């Protein structure tokens, strides 16, 4: 099991270095939506956008299927991160348009969508296997924040006309390429991995999440219709932040990651629902005040609140939660199916926002939406708030029930003791025992559950006197040294035991620990069978 007391800086860096590649893909997608990526018409750009969405949908399903079966997920991450950059480098060097147009242009857009899916699925699953829950939100927040900062810089360079070799895609492509090579140099395949998970159904989080997304879409388009009726275009146009709205998204992303780590996923998710409810209830009052006073303060506040919620939603509900609940064997597929739904939501959002025509069907906002859309959004938020009661709490230590073994690993015991046991800190000798006791199929494991694993029951079931060779005199010495049960002895190393007990040699310490482990295994196995029956 993974457990560490300090933030894993090196491990986090191996994941953050993929953020420039994500920023490059976001830059391509945003410029396609704006119609400024290539010397094509806006309609042609939207056609490429549709191809990209289809490519992402297909890639998500394929990635979810193969990631659960891959041993070396990092290879897929490298290939996915490098491909759009390589195509961008090629297109930048020969220039757009060229004799190979539209093949390179189409490949650039499709690869940006598809490779983003092929990168993020294994990235998230690998993060879940190598970083414990109490630090995972921070790594996720840092990754997304760096990606958004890089995108902002790339976009500003492009807007200011800062180009290299007649292309504004060359520099982002080079940076993403260098970042991936640096990540490879850190050898992420050497990271310790464990199949971490929290028992529970992901649908408990997914159902209220769908209501929150529906409430957000309704509120957004109701507000857009109201601003258009006032002749102000959109809220973003009225306030005039432009691309700097990304800064507010970054604040929301960081807030979500920190709250998810410090207070748990359930509390962070409940906060999202509360924020969305406040937006749907008081947002309409804020833009009414904006219309009445023509004051920018209300507009700025409303826009900042909306963008903060969107960033918060991005930081909490994209890489977290979905891979943390349920079986560790199906993380990739479960994650891809949830993201497939999110992609459908974004595709519908873009189609309505751009008033696109797909297969003869034009997506427009019905004007009647202003009469009831806001009330429905409030209602959906209230239902979501009602549904969060039974949500499983994802905080503390995770256990994956399906891959537990009753065999002791001497190397793991030594590493655990050396890393986490202080001079007299015998309560930390639990790494092996946590796994053994969790095999009894605890319904849900939290920090408090784990702190009670070595409680009175364990002492009664596995007293020191049950270990062959432990007589009254040695038992007294062991208790004086802090050992209370055979379970604690089984998690110790012979060297430390011999050092702590006067007159106990290394050979005898090895035998006592070996006998203690046999007793633990023979005691736990029948308990597991009884619990399962």
C-alpha positions in Angstrom: 0.0 0.0 0.0 1.1 3.6 -0.7 1.4 5.8 2.3 3.6 8.9 2.8 3.5 11.9 5.1 5.0 14.5 2.8 3.9 15.7 -0.6 5.5 13.6 -3.3 7.2 16.3 -5.3 9.0 14.2 -7.8 6.0 12.0 -8.4 3.8 15.0 -8.9 6.3 16.5 -11.3 6.1 13.5 -13.6 2.4 14.2 -14.0 2.6 18.0 -14.2 5.0 17.8 -17.1 2.2 16.5 -19.4 0.3 19.8 -18.9 2.0 21.6 -21.8 0.7 18.9 -24.2 -2.8 19.4 -22.8 -2.4 23.2 -23.2 -1.4 22.7 -26.8 -4.5 20.6 -27.5 -6.7 23.2 -25.7 -5.2 25.9 -27.8 -6.0 24.1 -31.0 -9.6 23.3 -29.9 -10.3 27.0 -28.8 -8.9 28.3 -32.0 -11.1 25.9 -34.0 -14.2 27.1 -32.1 -13.2 30.7 -32.8 -12.4 29.9 -36.4 -8.9 31.4 -36.2 -6.7 28.2 -36.3 -6.4 27.8 -40.1 -7.1 29.9 -43.2 -10.6 28.5 -43.5 -14.1 29.8 -43.1 -15.9 29.7 -39.8 -18.2 27.0 -41.1 -15.2 24.9 -42.2 -13.8 25.2 -38.7 -17.0 24.1 -37.2 -16.9 21.1 -39.5 -13.5 20.2 -38.2 -14.8 20.7 -34.6 -17.5 18.0 -35.3 -14.8 15.6 -36.6 -12.8 16.3 -33.5 -15.7 15.5 -31.2 -16.4 12.2 -33.0 -12.7 11.3 -32.8 -12.7 12.1 -29.1 -15.8 10.0 -28.5 -14.3 7.0 -30.3 -10.9 7.5 -28.5 -12.5 7.6 -25.1 -14.2 4.2 -25.5 -11.1 2.6 -27.0 -8.8 4.1 -24.3 -11.1 2.9 -21.5 -11.0 -0.6 -22.9 -7.3 -0.9 -23.4 -6.0 1.0 -20.4 -7.3 -1.6 -17.9 -5.3 -4.2 -19.8 -2.1 -2.3 -20.2 0.8 -2.9 -17.9 2.8 0.1 -19.2 0.3 2.8 -19.3 3.0 5.4 -19.5 3.9 4.4 -23.1 0.3 5.4 -24.2 0.7 8.7 -22.3 3.9 9.5 -24.2 2.6 8.7 -27.6 -0.6 10.6 -27.0 1.2 13.7 -25.6 3.7 13.8 -28.5 1.5 13.2 -31.5 -0.4 16.5 -31.8 2.9 18.4 -31.2 4.7 16.5 -33.9 1.9 17.2 -36.4 1.9 20.8 -35.3 5.7 21.0 -35.8 5.3 19.5 -39.3 2.5 21.9 -40.2 4.3 24.9 -38.8 7.5 24.2 -40.7 5.9 23.8 -44.1 3.2 26.5 -43.4 -0.6 26.6 -43.6 -2.0 26.3 -46.2 0.2 24.0 -48.2 0.1 21.4 -50.8 -0.9 18.8 -48.2 -3.9 20.8 -47.0 -6.4 19.8 -45.8 -4.8 16.5 -44.7 -2.4 18.0 -42.1 -5.0 20.5 -40.9 -7.6 17.7 -40.4 -4.9 15.5 -38.7 -4.0 18.3 -36.3 -7.5 18.9 -35.1 -8.4 15.2 -34.9 -5.2 14.3 -33.1 -5.7 17.1 -30.6 -9.1 15.7 -29.6 -8.3 12.0 -29.9 -4.9 12.2 -28.2 -6.3 14.3 -25.3 -8.6 11.4 -24.6 -5.8 8.8 -25.0 -3.6 10.9 -22.7 -6.0 11.8 -19.9 -7.5 8.3 -19.3 -4.2 6.5 -18.6 -2.9 9.7 -16.8 -5.8 9.6 -14.4 -5.7 5.9 -13.8 -1.9 6.0 -13.3 -2.3 9.0 -10.9 -4.8 6.9 -8.9 -2.3 4.0 -8.6 0.7 6.0 -7.6 -0.5 8.9 -5.4 -2.6 8.5 -2.3 -5.9 10.2 -1.9 -4.7 12.9 0.5 -2.4 14.3 -2.1 -4.1 13.4 -5.3 -6.3 16.5 -5.5 -3.3 18.8 -5.2 -1.5 17.0 -8.0 -4.7 17.3 -10.1 -5.1 21.0 -9.3 -1.4 21.7 -10.1 -1.6 19.8 -13.4 -4.8 21.6 -14.6 -3.6 25.0 -13.3 -0.3 24.7 -15.2 -2.2 23.6 -18.4 -4.5 26.6 -18.2 -1.6 29.0 -17.5 0.3 27.6 -20.5 -2.7 27.9 -22.7 -3.2 31.5 -21.6 0.4 32.3 -22.5 0.2 30.5 -25.8 -3.1 32.3 -26.7 -1.6 35.7 -25.7 1.4 35.1 -27.9 -0.8 34.3 -30.8 -3.0 37.3 -30.2 0.0 39.6 -30.1 1.4 38.2 -33.3 4.4 36.5 -31.7 5.1 33.7 -34.2 8.1 31.5 -35.0 8.7 30.3 -38.5 5.4 31.8 -39.7 3.3 29.9 -37.2 1.9 30.5 -33.8 1.8 26.8 -33.1 5.5 26.1 -33.3 6.5 27.3 -29.9 3.7 25.5 -28.0 4.5 22.3 -29.9 8.2 22.6 -29.1 7.5 23.2 -25.4 5.1 20.2 -25.1 7.7 18.0 -26.8 10.5 19.1 -24.4 8.2 18.6 -21.4 7.3 15.1 -22.4 10.9 14.2 -22.9 11.7 15.6 -19.5 8.9 13.4 -18.0 10.5 10.4 -19.6 13.8 11.3 -18.1 12.2 11.1 -14.6 11.3 7.4 -15.3 7.7 7.4 -14.2 7.5 3.6 -14.8 9.7 3.3 -11.7 7.0 4.7 -9.4 5.5 2.5 -6.7 2.0 1.4 -7.7 -0.9 0.0 -5.8 -4.5 -0.8 -6.9 -6.1 1.8 -4.6 -9.9 2.2 -4.5 -12.8 3.0 -2.3 -15.7 0.6 -2.1 -18.9 2.1 -3.4 -20.8 2.8 -6.6 -19.7 5.7 -8.8 -23.4 6.2 -9.8 -24.0 7.8 -6.4 -21.8 10.7 -7.5 -22.8 10.5 -11.2 -26.6 11.0 -10.7 -26.4 14.4 -8.9 -23.6 15.4 -11.3 -25.9 15.1 -14.3 -28.4 17.4 -12.5 -25.7 19.9 -11.8 -24.6 19.9 -15.4 -28.3 20.4 -16.6 -28.7 23.2 -14.1 -25.6 24.9 -15.4 -26.6 24.6 -19.0 -30.1 26.0 -18.3 -28.7 28.9 -16.3 -26.1 29.8 -18.9 -28.5 29.9 -21.8 -31.2 31.7 -19.9 -28.6 34.4 -19.0 -27.4 34.5 -22.6 -31.0 35.1 -23.9 -31.5 37.9 -21.3 -28.3 39.6 -22.3 -29.1 39.3 -26.0 -32.5 40.9 -25.3 -30.8 43.8 -23.7 -28.5 44.2 -26.7 -25.4 43.3 -24.8 -24.4 40.1 -26.6 -23.1 37.9 -23.8 -22.0 38.3 -20.2 -18.4 37.9 -21.3 -18.7 40.6 -24.0 -20.5 42.9 -21.6 -17.8 42.6 -18.9 -14.8 42.5 -21.3 -12.4 40.2 -19.5 -11.7 38.3 -22.6 -9.1 35.5 -22.4 -8.3 36.6 -18.9 -11.4 34.7 -17.7 -9.0 31.7 -17.6 -7.4 33.2 -14.5 -10.7 32.8 -12.6 -11.0 29.2 -13.9 -7.5 28.5 -12.4 -8.6 29.8 -9.0 -11.6 27.5 -9.1 -9.5 24.5 -10.1 -7.0 25.1 -7.2 -9.8 25.6 -4.7 -11.4 22.3 -5.7 -8.2 20.4 -5.5 -7.3 21.7 -2.1 -10.8 21.3 -0.6 -11.0 17.7 -2.0 -7.7 16.8 -0.2 -8.3 18.6 3.1 -12.0 17.9 3.6 -12.7 14.9 1.3 -14.5 14.4 -2.0 -18.0 14.4 -0.5 -17.5 17.7 1.2 -16.0 19.2 -2.0 -18.8 17.9 -4.1 -21.4 19.2 -1.7 -19.8 22.6 -1.9 -20.1 22.4 -5.7 -23.8 21.7 -5.4 -24.2 24.6 -2.9 -22.3 27.0 -5.3 -24.5 25.9 -8.2 -27.6 26.4 -6.2 -26.5 29.9 -5.1 -25.8 30.8 -8.8 -29.2 29.7 -10.0 -31.0 31.4 -7.2 -29.1 34.7 -6.9 -27.6 34.9 -10.4 -30.8 36.2 -11.9 -31.0 38.9 -9.3 -27.4 39.9 -10.0 -27.9 40.4 -13.8 -31.1 42.3 -13.1 -29.1 44.7 -11.0 -26.6 44.9 -13.8 -29.2 45.9 -16.3 -30.9 48.4 -13.9 -27.7 50.2 -12.9 -25.6 49.5 -16.0 -22.8 49.0 -13.4 -19.9 46.8 -14.2 -19.5 45.7 -10.5 -22.5 43.4 -10.7 -21.5 42.0 -14.1 -17.9 41.4 -12.9 -19.2 39.6 -9.8 -21.6 37.5 -11.8 -19.0 36.5 -14.4 -16.4 35.8 -11.7 -18.8 33.6 -9.8 -19.8 31.6 -12.9 -16.2 31.1 -14.1 -15.1 30.1 -10.5 -17.9 27.4 -10.4 -16.8 26.1 -13.9 -13.2 25.9 -12.8 -14.2 24.2 -9.5 -16.3 21.7 -11.5 -13.3 21.1 -13.8 -10.9 20.5 -10.9 -13.1 18.3 -8.9 -15.2 16.3 -11.4 -12.7 15.6 -14.3 -9.8 13.5 -12.9 -11.1 12.9 -9.4 -13.9 10.7 -8.0 -14.7 8.5 -11.0 -11.5 6.5 -10.9 -11.5 6.4 -7.1 -14.7 4.5 -6.5 -15.4 0.9 -7.4 -13.2 -1.9 -8.7 -9.5 -1.2 -9.5 -9.8 -3.6 -12.5 -12.2 -1.4 -14.4 -11.0 2.1 -13.6 -10.2 2.9 -17.2 -13.5 1.8 -18.7 -15.5 3.4 -15.9 -13.7 6.7 -16.3 -14.0 6.7 -20.1 -17.8 6.1 -19.9 -18.3 9.0 -17.5 -16.1 11.2 -19.7 -18.1 10.1 -22.7 -21.2 11.5 -21.1 -19.3 14.8 -20.3 -18.1 15.0 -23.9 -21.7 14.6 -25.1 -22.6 17.5 -22.7 -19.9 19.7 -24.1 -20.8 18.8 -27.7 -24.5 19.8 -27.0 -23.3 22.9 -25.3 -21.1 24.0 -28.2 -23.8 23.1 -30.8 -26.4 25.3 -29.0 -23.9 28.1 -28.2 -22.7 28.2 -31.9 -26.2 27.6 -33.3 -24.7 24.8 -35.4 -26.6 22.8 -38.0 -25.9 19.0 -37.8 -27.5 16.6 -40.3 -30.0 19.3 -41.1 -30.9 19.9 -37.5 -30.2 23.5 -36.2 -29.5 23.8 -32.5 -30.9 27.1 -31.2 -32.0 28.4 -27.8 -35.8 28.5 -27.5 -36.9 31.9 -26.4 -39.5 30.3 -24.1 -36.5 29.2 -22.0 -36.4 32.5 -20.2 -39.8 31.9 -18.7 -39.1 28.7 -16.9 -35.4 27.8 -17.4 -34.1 29.6 -14.3 -36.8 27.9 -12.1 -36.0 24.5 -13.4 -32.3 25.1 -12.8 -33.0 25.9 -9.1 -35.2 22.8 -8.9 -32.5 20.6 -10.3 -29.9 22.0 -7.9 -32.3 21.3 -4.9 -32.8 17.7 -6.1 -29.0 17.2 -6.4 -28.6 18.6 -2.9 -31.1 16.1 -1.6 -29.2 13.2 -3.3 -25.8 13.8 -1.7 -26.7 12.3 1.7 -25.6 8.7 1.1 -22.5 9.6 -1.0 -19.4 7.6 0.1 -16.7 9.7 1.7 -13.4 9.5 -0.2 -11.0 10.6 2.5 -8.2 8.8 4.1 -6.7 5.4 3.2 -8.1 3.4 0.2 -8.3 -0.3 0.1 -8.8 -2.4 -3.1 -10.5 -5.6 -1.9 -10.0 -7.7 -5.1 -6.2 -8.0 -5.0 -5.4 -8.7 -1.4 -3.0 -11.4 -0.4 -2.3 -13.1 2.9 1.4 -13.5 2.1 3.9 -11.3 3.9 6.5 -9.5 1.8 9.7 -9.1 3.9 11.0 -6.4 1.6 7.8 -4.4 2.0 7.8 -4.8 5.8 11.3 -3.5 6.0 10.6 -0.5 3.8 7.4 0.3 5.8 9.2 0.1 9.1 12.2 2.0 8.0 10.1 4.8 6.4 7.3 5.3 8.9 8.4 4.0 12.3 10.1 6.4 14.7 12.1 5.5 17.8 9.1 4.3 19.8 6.3 4.7 17.3 5.1 1.1 17.2 1.6 2.0 16.2 2.9 2.7 12.7 3.8 -1.0 12.2 0.6 -1.7 10.3 1.3 -1.8 6.6 1.0 -5.6 6.3 -1.8 -5.8 8.9 -4.0 -3.2 7.3 -4.1 -5.4 4.2 -4.8 -8.6 6.1 -7.6 -7.2 8.2 -9.1 -5.4 5.2 -9.5 -8.8 3.6 -12.4 -9.4 5.9 -14.3 -7.2 3.4 -14.9 -4.1 5.4 -17.8 -2.2 3.8 -16.0 1.1 3.8 -12.5 2.0 5.0 -11.6 5.4 6.5 -8.8 6.7 8.6 -10.7 6.0 11.8 -11.4 2.4 10.7 -7.7 1.9 10.1 -6.7 3.4 13.4 -9.0 0.8 15.1 -7.6 -2.2 13.2 -5.1 -3.1 16.0 -7.6 -2.6 18.8 -8.8 -4.9 21.6 -10.2 -7.6 19.3 -6.9 -8.1 17.6 -5.1 -8.3 21.0 -7.6 -10.9 22.2 -7.5 -13.0 19.1 -3.7 -12.8 18.7 -2.1 -12.6 22.2 1.7 -12.6 22.5 1.6 -15.9 24.4 0.2 -17.7 21.3 3.5 -17.3 19.6 5.8 -20.3 20.1 8.9 -19.4 22.1 7.2 -16.4 23.9 7.1 -17.2 27.6 6.2 -15.1 30.6 9.6 -13.4 30.8 9.8 -12.5 27.1 6.2 -11.5 27.0 6.9 -9.0 29.8 9.8 -7.6 27.8 7.7 -7.3 24.7 4.9 -5.5 26.5 7.4 -3.1 28.1 8.8 -2.4 24.6 5.3 -1.6 23.3 4.2 -4.8 21.6 0.6 -5.8 22.5 -0.2 -8.7 20.2 1.2 -11.2 17.7 -0.2 -9.0 15.0 2.3 -6.3 15.8 5.2 -8.8 15.9 4.2 -10.0 12.4 4.7 -6.5 11.0 8.1 -6.0 12.6 11.6 -6.7 11.2 14.0 -9.1 12.9 16.7 -6.5 13.2 14.5 -3.9 15.0 13.0 -6.5 17.2 16.4 -7.8 18.3 17.5 -4.2 19.0 14.5 -3.4 21.1 14.5 -6.6 23.3 17.5 -7.2 25.5 19.0 -10.6 25.2 17.1 -11.5 22.0 19.3 -12.6 19.1 18.7 -12.0 15.5 18.1 -15.7 14.7 15.5 -16.1 17.5 13.9 -12.8 16.4 13.5 -14.1 12.9 11.8 -17.3 14.2 9.5 -15.4 16.5 8.4 -13.1 13.7 7.9 -16.1 11.3 5.8 -17.9 13.9 3.7 -14.7 14.5 3.0 -14.4 10.8 1.8 -18.0 10.6 -0.6 -17.4 13.5 -1.9 -14.2 11.9 -2.6 -15.9 8.6 -4.3 -18.9 10.2 -6.5 -16.6 12.2 -7.5 -14.2 9.5 -8.3 -16.8 6.8 -11.2 -18.4 8.7 -12.5 -15.0 9.6 -12.6 -14.1 5.9 -14.5 -17.2 5.0 -17.1 -16.7 7.8 -17.6 -13.0 6.7 -18.1 -14.0 3.1 -20.6 -16.7 4.0 
